[in-house]
Amino acid sequence: MENKLISDELHDECGVFGIYDQESHDVARLTYYALYALQHRGQESAGIAVNDDGTILYHKDMGLVSEVFNDVIMNHLKGKMAIGHVRYSTTGASMRENAQPMVIKYRNGQMALAHNGNLVNAVELRQKLEEDGAIFQTTNDSEVILNLLSRHRISSLNIEETIKKMIEEVRGSYALVILTPKRLIGVRDPLGIRPLCIGKLDNSYVLASETCALDAVGAEFVRDVEPGEIVLIDEDGITSVQTKVPGKSRLCIFEFVYIARPDSFIDGASVHVARMEAGRILAKEHPVDADVVVGVPDGGVNAALGYSIESGIPYGQGLLKNRYIGRTFIQPEQHQREIGVRIKFNAIKDTIYNKRIVLVDDSLVRGTTTRHIVQMLKNAGAKEVHMRITSPPYKFPCYFGIDISSKKQLVASSHSIEEIRELIGADSLGYLSLEGLLKTPLNSKCGFCTACFDGNYPMEVPEEGNKFAIGGER
């Protein structure tokens, strides 16, 4: 992971979308537009599957949405319902076989699945299935879910019972969209760690990881899928089955810090407002005498505006981001990685020169990219650079969809704040407190997973060395 172009960035799970058409919409093209809106959630591969009167047609490949699909492919994908997926693998190998949606044949025909999340017991489930004769074609845990669904369908009265049995066996995070011969189905894990919402387009229903995908296709937001809820959509409309949940939900707080698009709403809270609030609270917790507030694009911009408003220090665009860098690519040499940072970011000298800068970013993971940006600003003439982070120190690995596999990758797990300040070359360093962060999702209707900050995991997790034993999906 350190060899990637922007080695200090977090990489998040995936984006999913589904539509059941009751009108005459081109479901594949609508899914294509929705995946464009969700591209920030995964840039390694993309795929769309459509149900054409019980037959599932699909196309998926490595690359961005615009690279994977063209008019010839889209014209071939005709049907009444569709699901789509954009992927960033945290553990499964980056190859076409692991791209989604995944399609299998089962008792009632064909089934397609797109999955956002990570299972923490995928290793033992996979081993058990293999001992019972299952053959796996990929290295991701989504295929484990498909195997469980196909097996349980044999002994179940209906698909609802099948999914309930699967939920009882798997542990981890997941937002699923599933195509069966007659239905589009959405499933959210019992803790609601990964987001999923429902929208309506005319008389058709859609499912999506974020509301920005609903906006992209002109759908109206209906509600969020509840933790542990199974949503079934067919020609008769939408029905819901609520499974047992353990209590307070635990949505990943990083949806508001970094993952989600700022124009999305998740579980009742605006991502944009949450990031503005983070900046406001950060200004109160870590004030500084400075001339201009600068946000690191894209994650730090909204928070920098909040910091500016609260502190009274003017906001300025001090960093320009190259919008044409898509997928992360390998740069094995340190000097090449430094060049990579300069390709992605550049300082706007008129804003920076001879100024005391408050530099705001969403997180500080390994410290490498942050160090290069601080040095870039000083090379552009900044007198001082005061680093402000809109989340607490990131100290613990994530097992639910962010690609941090070891404490060794986390600078805050082994360094004090002063040591990190020296490492990145900033004149001061301040992190938002956990208490402050939890205040930022205004009007939220859920609880939050904060394990990456405090080690308080919402369920038993594998030993660190076994986290990626078979390969997960996001």
Helices and strands as residue ranges (DSSP letters): E 14-20, H 27-37, G 39-41, E 45-52, E 55-62, H 65-68, H 71-76, E 81-87, G 96-98, E 102-106, E 109-119, H 122-131, H 142-155, H 159-169, E 172-179, E 184-188, E 197-201, E 204-208, H 211-217, E 220-224, E 229-234, E 237-242, E 251-252, H 254-254, I 255-259, E 265-266, E 269-270, H 271-285, E 292-295, H 301-311, E 319-321, H 334-344, E 345-347, H 349-352, E 356-361, H 368-379, E 384-389, G 407-409, G 411-413, H 417-424, E 428-431, H 434-437, E 448-449, H 451-454, G 464-466
